[in-house]
Amino acid sequence: MPFIPHRVFFEDGSLDYPIAQKILDALKSNPRVSVNILKPKQRIKTISGASWQDAYEAGKRTLVVGIRKTLNFQSCKPSAHYQLPLVTGCMGQCEYCYLNTQFGKNPYIRVYVNLEEILSQTASYIEQRKPDITIFEGAATSDPVPVEPYTGSLAETIQFFARQEYGKFRFVTKYTDVDSLLNLDHQGKTMIRFSINADHIISNYEHFTPALPKRLLAAGKVAAAGYPLGFIIGPVILFDNWETEYKRMFKALRNNLGSNKPDNISFEVISHRFTARAKNTIMNVYPSTTLPMNESHRKYKYGQFGYGKYVYQPEQIEAITSYFRQAIEDSFPGAGIDYII
């Protein structure tokens, strides 16, 4: 499922960097891609008079190539110490996605070309915290895999961390184009995680993403290449027979990994939640959505970034926690569970 943008914008100064030149070379001859070189302070043209849905879908097919000017990394609890800003945005159109809170109707995919500066700052953060290990998350606000064929940033970052005694890298993806990463000398310093879910959730809400069997096949390749492997199961949505469907998911995962199952496999489980702002975006883009977003059925909870979200009731969270702890132990005895939230 390759990502081919309809529009690409090169911000002022970006073409001074090799990554931007590589992207331009890859796309400039494609007649279906509109290539735009922005002047200083020139903004991206939005689609005049577009509906929420049209603007959102156009944004998902827009690639912005720019320079990361802010090199103060944000925190990334609970999965890592810092976000590593390689990419923002994602080509997928998952109805529930928390990025709907941040990007609204213009969810552009943005890649940063000043990778050398970003990794230099990464080294500074590692130096400040050593001898403690510092962990960086490469997919906090993105899925970096679909743009990897254009940038090569993941490969370079993985090799950078292979040389770091006190640093580790991790990222999560729904996508399967991981072959370019399999033969890298990663030294076990990068954990690749896959976002998986029950077939019911993927087929109903995760548009323009690979089906579960393809994700599991990619996960098997990553495990065979010796990478530490993890899985995010989320969002867990309570629907009729949810326990049975998730049981099928675990069975498929166990069967697919087979003898490639690493000893240090880990899981993160995230229950469905939504913000008022995200719901507004979702209802505009997907007016017929069946996502469970009745506020009266939820508990309101303040999050780490200063805004509140609607989460499942405590007894529902308890049921989710109990089910997944047991299901993970049954399928992968001794596997790590980073958190269930």
C-alpha beads as a LAMMPS data file, in Angstrom:
LAMMPS data file: protein, C-alpha beads

341 atoms
340 bonds

1 atom types
1 bond types

-500.0 500.0 xlo xhi
-500.0 500.0 ylo yhi
-500.0 500.0 zlo zhi

Masses

1 110.0

Atoms # bond

1 1 1 0.000 0.000 0.000
2 1 1 2.439 2.691 -1.189
3 1 1 1.844 6.338 -0.372
4 1 1 1.709 8.488 -3.502
5 1 1 0.701 12.059 -2.648
6 1 1 -1.505 14.128 -4.917
7 1 1 0.234 17.327 -3.840
8 1 1 3.720 17.945 -2.480
9 1 1 4.918 21.282 -1.097
10 1 1 8.583 22.057 -0.550
11 1 1 8.938 24.764 2.079
12 1 1 11.506 27.506 1.639
13 1 1 15.021 26.221 2.213
14 1 1 14.087 22.535 2.290
15 1 1 15.668 21.794 -1.087
16 1 1 19.073 22.644 0.373
17 1 1 18.937 19.215 2.045
18 1 1 19.576 15.845 0.328
19 1 1 16.348 14.283 1.646
20 1 1 14.250 16.956 -0.063
21 1 1 16.162 16.505 -3.313
22 1 1 15.544 12.763 -3.091
23 1 1 11.804 13.341 -2.662
24 1 1 11.717 15.809 -5.561
25 1 1 13.521 13.364 -7.830
26 1 1 11.067 10.615 -6.911
27 1 1 7.918 12.664 -7.573
28 1 1 8.653 15.359 -10.151
29 1 1 8.141 13.096 -13.172
30 1 1 4.801 11.732 -11.958
31 1 1 2.057 13.602 -13.860
32 1 1 -0.454 12.814 -11.113
33 1 1 1.560 14.653 -8.460
34 1 1 1.362 18.434 -8.189
35 1 1 4.818 19.668 -7.152
36 1 1 4.941 23.104 -5.502
37 1 1 8.020 25.067 -4.406
38 1 1 6.997 27.587 -1.749
39 1 1 8.541 31.022 -1.492
40 1 1 9.588 32.527 1.879
41 1 1 6.535 32.945 4.150
42 1 1 4.251 31.496 1.454
43 1 1 1.505 29.290 2.875
44 1 1 0.041 26.097 1.518
45 1 1 -3.008 26.735 -0.600
46 1 1 -6.096 25.079 0.752
47 1 1 -8.894 23.883 -1.518
48 1 1 -11.271 26.808 -1.949
49 1 1 -14.812 26.086 -0.820
50 1 1 -14.033 22.474 0.074
51 1 1 -16.253 20.619 2.504
52 1 1 -14.819 19.217 5.709
53 1 1 -14.688 15.781 4.113
54 1 1 -13.047 16.962 0.889
55 1 1 -10.482 19.079 2.746
56 1 1 -9.672 16.198 5.093
57 1 1 -9.187 13.701 2.258
58 1 1 -7.057 16.203 0.314
59 1 1 -4.951 16.773 3.420
60 1 1 -4.330 13.041 3.741
61 1 1 -2.911 13.091 0.214
62 1 1 -0.707 16.149 0.772
63 1 1 3.002 15.850 1.569
64 1 1 4.810 18.843 3.056
65 1 1 8.611 18.793 2.988
66 1 1 10.138 21.144 5.524
67 1 1 12.799 21.978 8.062
68 1 1 12.196 21.215 11.722
69 1 1 12.924 24.564 13.349
70 1 1 11.963 23.689 16.925
71 1 1 14.479 21.214 18.319
72 1 1 13.040 21.016 21.821
73 1 1 11.569 17.526 21.916
74 1 1 8.246 16.973 23.663
75 1 1 7.825 14.355 26.350
76 1 1 6.166 11.085 25.378
77 1 1 4.681 9.340 28.397
78 1 1 4.105 6.503 29.032
79 1 1 5.961 4.847 26.136
80 1 1 9.201 6.876 26.012
81 1 1 11.068 9.850 27.413
82 1 1 10.888 12.020 24.289
83 1 1 9.194 12.265 20.922
84 1 1 11.636 12.102 18.012
85 1 1 10.231 14.419 15.311
86 1 1 10.922 12.750 11.968
87 1 1 7.406 12.912 10.536
88 1 1 3.994 14.254 11.506
89 1 1 0.721 13.000 10.116
90 1 1 -0.352 9.723 8.543
91 1 1 -1.837 8.552 5.252
92 1 1 -4.349 6.320 7.037
93 1 1 -7.914 7.439 7.576
94 1 1 -8.782 5.837 10.887
95 1 1 -12.018 7.323 12.144
96 1 1 -11.030 7.255 15.804
97 1 1 -7.493 8.643 15.394
98 1 1 -6.361 11.014 18.163
99 1 1 -4.550 13.087 15.526
100 1 1 -8.009 14.407 14.647
101 1 1 -7.636 16.518 17.784
102 1 1 -4.431 18.101 16.518
103 1 1 -4.718 18.427 12.760
104 1 1 -8.424 19.014 12.189
105 1 1 -9.468 19.383 8.558
106 1 1 -5.915 19.773 7.175
107 1 1 -4.103 16.591 8.241
108 1 1 -1.037 17.068 6.051
109 1 1 1.810 14.565 6.185
110 1 1 4.954 16.533 6.962
111 1 1 8.514 15.211 6.763
112 1 1 11.556 16.977 8.163
113 1 1 14.700 17.077 6.060
114 1 1 17.243 18.418 8.588
115 1 1 17.762 14.930 9.977
116 1 1 21.387 15.556 10.918
117 1 1 20.341 18.403 13.240
118 1 1 17.522 16.352 14.721
119 1 1 19.852 13.443 15.501
120 1 1 22.465 15.817 16.912
121 1 1 19.840 17.110 19.331
122 1 1 18.922 13.504 20.116
123 1 1 22.536 12.845 21.070
124 1 1 22.440 15.865 23.391
125 1 1 19.398 14.510 25.232
126 1 1 21.109 11.139 25.604
127 1 1 24.250 12.809 26.955
128 1 1 22.257 14.788 29.528
129 1 1 20.621 11.688 31.034
130 1 1 23.416 9.123 30.908
131 1 1 24.149 6.714 32.464
132 1 1 20.354 6.298 32.388
133 1 1 18.934 4.953 29.135
134 1 1 16.902 7.521 27.171
135 1 1 14.102 6.204 24.966
136 1 1 12.760 8.073 21.945
137 1 1 9.412 7.504 20.213
138 1 1 9.420 8.006 16.445
139 1 1 5.666 7.763 15.836
140 1 1 4.030 9.886 18.524
141 1 1 2.159 12.020 15.969
142 1 1 2.691 10.007 12.813
143 1 1 3.152 6.729 11.054
144 1 1 6.636 7.078 9.543
145 1 1 6.686 3.875 7.483
146 1 1 4.645 5.008 4.419
147 1 1 7.065 7.897 3.706
148 1 1 10.235 5.878 4.389
149 1 1 10.745 5.027 0.677
150 1 1 11.024 8.772 0.012
151 1 1 13.114 9.853 3.001
152 1 1 15.179 6.924 4.291
153 1 1 14.972 8.666 7.679
154 1 1 13.981 5.583 9.652
155 1 1 16.919 3.590 8.293
156 1 1 19.374 6.352 9.150
157 1 1 17.868 6.802 12.608
158 1 1 17.998 3.063 13.337
159 1 1 21.687 3.014 12.431
160 1 1 22.288 6.116 14.545
161 1 1 20.812 4.402 17.609
162 1 1 22.850 1.262 16.956
163 1 1 25.851 3.401 17.902
164 1 1 24.283 4.827 21.098
165 1 1 25.250 3.114 24.315
166 1 1 22.640 4.987 26.340
167 1 1 19.864 5.549 23.780
168 1 1 17.028 3.475 22.369
169 1 1 14.493 4.090 19.618
170 1 1 10.996 2.806 19.059
171 1 1 8.184 3.462 16.616
172 1 1 4.818 1.956 15.790
173 1 1 3.138 1.387 12.440
174 1 1 0.053 -0.065 10.809
175 1 1 1.906 -0.419 7.523
176 1 1 3.963 -3.208 6.065
177 1 1 6.680 -1.719 3.832
178 1 1 9.488 -2.727 6.188
179 1 1 11.782 -4.645 3.844
180 1 1 14.310 -1.797 3.602
181 1 1 14.808 -2.017 7.382
182 1 1 15.362 -5.755 7.698
183 1 1 19.069 -5.973 6.877
184 1 1 20.215 -2.984 8.930
185 1 1 22.741 -3.379 11.743
186 1 1 20.303 -2.271 14.461
187 1 1 22.155 -3.799 17.443
188 1 1 18.819 -4.422 19.133
189 1 1 18.491 -0.711 19.960
190 1 1 15.297 -0.166 17.955
191 1 1 11.948 -1.703 18.843
192 1 1 9.467 -1.912 15.988
193 1 1 5.858 -2.163 17.106
194 1 1 2.746 -2.877 15.084
195 1 1 -0.677 -1.455 15.786
196 1 1 -3.168 -4.311 15.583
197 1 1 -6.810 -4.789 16.383
198 1 1 -9.774 -7.078 15.973
199 1 1 -10.977 -7.523 12.389
200 1 1 -14.225 -5.761 13.290
201 1 1 -12.348 -2.569 14.225
202 1 1 -9.954 -2.649 11.259
203 1 1 -12.674 -3.265 8.662
204 1 1 -15.081 -0.667 10.053
205 1 1 -12.815 2.161 11.195
206 1 1 -9.246 1.845 9.837
207 1 1 -9.592 3.001 6.239
208 1 1 -6.632 2.838 3.813
209 1 1 -4.626 0.556 6.079
210 1 1 -3.436 -3.034 5.534
211 1 1 -5.579 -5.881 6.830
212 1 1 -4.479 -7.733 9.959
213 1 1 -2.845 -10.711 8.155
214 1 1 -0.530 -8.371 6.210
215 1 1 0.500 -6.562 9.400
216 1 1 1.231 -9.866 11.091
217 1 1 3.295 -11.016 8.113
218 1 1 5.394 -7.826 8.377
219 1 1 5.746 -8.369 12.112
220 1 1 7.098 -11.852 11.442
221 1 1 9.734 -10.388 9.117
222 1 1 10.774 -7.867 11.764
223 1 1 11.046 -10.614 14.382
224 1 1 13.131 -12.778 12.037
225 1 1 15.470 -9.798 11.521
226 1 1 16.177 -9.755 15.254
227 1 1 14.463 -6.515 16.170
228 1 1 12.804 -6.209 19.568
229 1 1 9.109 -6.507 18.726
230 1 1 6.028 -4.955 20.262
231 1 1 2.328 -4.582 19.624
232 1 1 -0.106 -1.809 20.396
233 1 1 -3.627 -3.130 20.678
234 1 1 -5.847 -0.159 20.356
235 1 1 -8.141 1.379 20.521
236 1 1 -9.952 -1.396 22.327
237 1 1 -13.619 -0.777 21.579
238 1 1 -16.319 -2.690 23.391
239 1 1 -18.734 -4.181 20.867
240 1 1 -20.858 -7.327 20.774
241 1 1 -18.628 -10.396 21.178
242 1 1 -15.507 -8.280 21.549
243 1 1 -13.809 -10.926 23.670
244 1 1 -14.280 -13.578 20.952
245 1 1 -12.915 -11.310 18.216
246 1 1 -9.853 -10.342 20.223
247 1 1 -9.268 -14.016 20.999
248 1 1 -9.137 -14.660 17.232
249 1 1 -6.654 -11.805 16.876
250 1 1 -4.322 -13.318 19.487
251 1 1 -4.578 -16.745 17.861
252 1 1 -3.652 -15.268 14.458
253 1 1 -0.725 -13.401 16.014
254 1 1 0.596 -16.471 17.801
255 1 1 0.268 -18.659 14.701
256 1 1 1.929 -16.086 12.472
257 1 1 4.981 -15.492 14.633
258 1 1 5.555 -19.185 15.255
259 1 1 9.228 -19.887 15.851
260 1 1 10.106 -16.232 15.171
261 1 1 8.508 -15.126 18.426
262 1 1 11.146 -13.070 20.252
263 1 1 11.780 -13.546 23.937
264 1 1 11.285 -9.845 24.700
265 1 1 7.940 -9.229 22.988
266 1 1 5.898 -6.465 24.621
267 1 1 2.329 -5.202 24.534
268 1 1 0.591 -1.866 25.027
269 1 1 -3.196 -1.823 25.319
270 1 1 -5.145 1.392 24.848
271 1 1 -8.891 1.629 25.395
272 1 1 -10.976 3.899 23.181
273 1 1 -11.214 7.531 24.212
274 1 1 -12.095 10.766 22.435
275 1 1 -12.002 14.519 22.924
276 1 1 -14.770 16.981 22.124
277 1 1 -12.596 18.497 19.382
278 1 1 -11.831 15.102 17.832
279 1 1 -15.509 14.157 17.895
280 1 1 -16.349 17.355 16.031
281 1 1 -13.827 16.495 13.305
282 1 1 -14.964 12.870 13.125
283 1 1 -18.630 13.821 12.790
284 1 1 -17.822 16.261 9.986
285 1 1 -15.612 13.846 8.055
286 1 1 -17.521 10.631 8.844
287 1 1 -21.127 11.721 9.490
288 1 1 -22.337 8.104 9.438
289 1 1 -19.708 6.804 11.852
290 1 1 -20.731 4.119 14.329
291 1 1 -17.947 4.922 16.782
292 1 1 -19.308 4.887 20.362
293 1 1 -19.060 8.593 21.267
294 1 1 -22.004 9.227 23.569
295 1 1 -20.542 11.425 26.315
296 1 1 -23.192 10.352 28.813
297 1 1 -21.820 6.782 28.657
298 1 1 -18.264 7.867 29.459
299 1 1 -16.174 9.340 32.241
300 1 1 -14.475 12.700 31.665
301 1 1 -10.773 12.678 32.435
302 1 1 -8.052 15.286 32.113
303 1 1 -5.033 14.240 30.044
304 1 1 -1.314 15.027 30.254
305 1 1 -1.500 17.714 27.541
306 1 1 -4.008 19.900 29.339
307 1 1 -7.251 18.880 27.643
308 1 1 -9.905 16.443 28.756
309 1 1 -11.071 13.258 27.126
310 1 1 -13.992 10.880 27.442
311 1 1 -12.902 7.413 28.559
312 1 1 -14.718 4.212 29.432
313 1 1 -16.266 3.871 32.881
314 1 1 -14.051 2.362 35.625
315 1 1 -15.835 -1.008 35.569
316 1 1 -15.342 -1.216 31.796
317 1 1 -11.643 -0.378 32.116
318 1 1 -11.392 -3.092 34.757
319 1 1 -12.985 -5.612 32.375
320 1 1 -10.587 -4.621 29.577
321 1 1 -7.580 -4.851 31.910
322 1 1 -8.567 -8.252 33.248
323 1 1 -9.302 -9.677 29.801
324 1 1 -6.091 -8.531 28.127
325 1 1 -3.791 -9.484 30.987
326 1 1 -5.133 -13.011 30.835
327 1 1 -5.245 -13.179 27.021
328 1 1 -1.638 -12.021 26.693
329 1 1 -0.462 -14.469 29.349
330 1 1 -2.336 -17.330 27.666
331 1 1 -0.959 -16.540 24.205
332 1 1 2.533 -15.321 25.116
333 1 1 3.503 -16.495 28.597
334 1 1 5.957 -14.117 30.210
335 1 1 5.493 -11.342 27.653
336 1 1 5.859 -7.785 28.912
337 1 1 2.865 -5.503 29.274
338 1 1 4.006 -1.882 29.257
339 1 1 0.586 -0.583 30.206
340 1 1 -3.158 -1.061 29.843
341 1 1 -4.970 2.268 29.832

Bonds

1 1 1 2
2 1 2 3
3 1 3 4
4 1 4 5
5 1 5 6
6 1 6 7
7 1 7 8
8 1 8 9
9 1 9 10
10 1 10 11
11 1 11 12
12 1 12 13
13 1 13 14
14 1 14 15
15 1 15 16
16 1 16 17
17 1 17 18
18 1 18 19
19 1 19 20
20 1 20 21
21 1 21 22
22 1 22 23
23 1 23 24
24 1 24 25
25 1 25 26
26 1 26 27
27 1 27 28
28 1 28 29
29 1 29 30
30 1 30 31
31 1 31 32
32 1 32 33
33 1 33 34
34 1 34 35
35 1 35 36
36 1 36 37
37 1 37 38
38 1 38 39
39 1 39 40
40 1 40 41
41 1 41 42
42 1 42 43
43 1 43 44
44 1 44 45
45 1 45 46
46 1 46 47
47 1 47 48
48 1 48 49
49 1 49 50
50 1 50 51
51 1 51 52
52 1 52 53
53 1 53 54
54 1 54 55
55 1 55 56
56 1 56 57
57 1 57 58
58 1 58 59
59 1 59 60
60 1 60 61
61 1 61 62
62 1 62 63
63 1 63 64
64 1 64 65
65 1 65 66
66 1 66 67
67 1 67 68
68 1 68 69
69 1 69 70
70 1 70 71
71 1 71 72
72 1 72 73
73 1 73 74
74 1 74 75
75 1 75 76
76 1 76 77
77 1 77 78
78 1 78 79
79 1 79 80
80 1 80 81
81 1 81 82
82 1 82 83
83 1 83 84
84 1 84 85
85 1 85 86
86 1 86 87
87 1 87 88
88 1 88 89
89 1 89 90
90 1 90 91
91 1 91 92
92 1 92 93
93 1 93 94
94 1 94 95
95 1 95 96
96 1 96 97
97 1 97 98
98 1 98 99
99 1 99 100
100 1 100 101
101 1 101 102
102 1 102 103
103 1 103 104
104 1 104 105
105 1 105 106
106 1 106 107
107 1 107 108
108 1 108 109
109 1 109 110
110 1 110 111
111 1 111 112
112 1 112 113
113 1 113 114
114 1 114 115
115 1 115 116
116 1 116 117
117 1 117 118
118 1 118 119
119 1 119 120
120 1 120 121
121 1 121 122
122 1 122 123
123 1 123 124
124 1 124 125
125 1 125 126
126 1 126 127
127 1 127 128
128 1 128 129
129 1 129 130
130 1 130 131
131 1 131 132
132 1 132 133
133 1 133 134
134 1 134 135
135 1 135 136
136 1 136 137
137 1 137 138
138 1 138 139
139 1 139 140
140 1 140 141
141 1 141 142
142 1 142 143
143 1 143 144
144 1 144 145
145 1 145 146
146 1 146 147
147 1 147 148
148 1 148 149
149 1 149 150
150 1 150 151
151 1 151 152
152 1 152 153
153 1 153 154
154 1 154 155
155 1 155 156
156 1 156 157
157 1 157 158
158 1 158 159
159 1 159 160
160 1 160 161
161 1 161 162
162 1 162 163
163 1 163 164
164 1 164 165
165 1 165 166
166 1 166 167
167 1 167 168
168 1 168 169
169 1 169 170
170 1 170 171
171 1 171 172
172 1 172 173
173 1 173 174
174 1 174 175
175 1 175 176
176 1 176 177
177 1 177 178
178 1 178 179
179 1 179 180
180 1 180 181
181 1 181 182
182 1 182 183
183 1 183 184
184 1 184 185
185 1 185 186
186 1 186 187
187 1 187 188
188 1 188 189
189 1 189 190
190 1 190 191
191 1 191 192
192 1 192 193
193 1 193 194
194 1 194 195
195 1 195 196
196 1 196 197
197 1 197 198
198 1 198 199
199 1 199 200
200 1 200 201
201 1 201 202
202 1 202 203
203 1 203 204
204 1 204 205
205 1 205 206
206 1 206 207
207 1 207 208
208 1 208 209
209 1 209 210
210 1 210 211
211 1 211 212
212 1 212 213
213 1 213 214
214 1 214 215
215 1 215 216
216 1 216 217
217 1 217 218
218 1 218 219
219 1 219 220
220 1 220 221
221 1 221 222
222 1 222 223
223 1 223 224
224 1 224 225
225 1 225 226
226 1 226 227
227 1 227 228
228 1 228 229
229 1 229 230
230 1 230 231
231 1 231 232
232 1 232 233
233 1 233 234
234 1 234 235
235 1 235 236
236 1 236 237
237 1 237 238
238 1 238 239
239 1 239 240
240 1 240 241
241 1 241 242
242 1 242 243
243 1 243 244
244 1 244 245
245 1 245 246
246 1 246 247
247 1 247 248
248 1 248 249
249 1 249 250
250 1 250 251
251 1 251 252
252 1 252 253
253 1 253 254
254 1 254 255
255 1 255 256
256 1 256 257
257 1 257 258
258 1 258 259
259 1 259 260
260 1 260 261
261 1 261 262
262 1 262 263
263 1 263 264
264 1 264 265
265 1 265 266
266 1 266 267
267 1 267 268
268 1 268 269
269 1 269 270
270 1 270 271
271 1 271 272
272 1 272 273
273 1 273 274
274 1 274 275
275 1 275 276
276 1 276 277
277 1 277 278
278 1 278 279
279 1 279 280
280 1 280 281
281 1 281 282
282 1 282 283
283 1 283 284
284 1 284 285
285 1 285 286
286 1 286 287
287 1 287 288
288 1 288 289
289 1 289 290
290 1 290 291
291 1 291 292
292 1 292 293
293 1 293 294
294 1 294 295
295 1 295 296
296 1 296 297
297 1 297 298
298 1 298 299
299 1 299 300
300 1 300 301
301 1 301 302
302 1 302 303
303 1 303 304
304 1 304 305
305 1 305 306
306 1 306 307
307 1 307 308
308 1 308 309
309 1 309 310
310 1 310 311
311 1 311 312
312 1 312 313
313 1 313 314
314 1 314 315
315 1 315 316
316 1 316 317
317 1 317 318
318 1 318 319
319 1 319 320
320 1 320 321
321 1 321 322
322 1 322 323
323 1 323 324
324 1 324 325
325 1 325 326
326 1 326 327
327 1 327 328
328 1 328 329
329 1 329 330
330 1 330 331
331 1 331 332
332 1 332 333
333 1 333 334
334 1 334 335
335 1 335 336
336 1 336 337
337 1 337 338
338 1 338 339
339 1 339 340
340 1 340 341
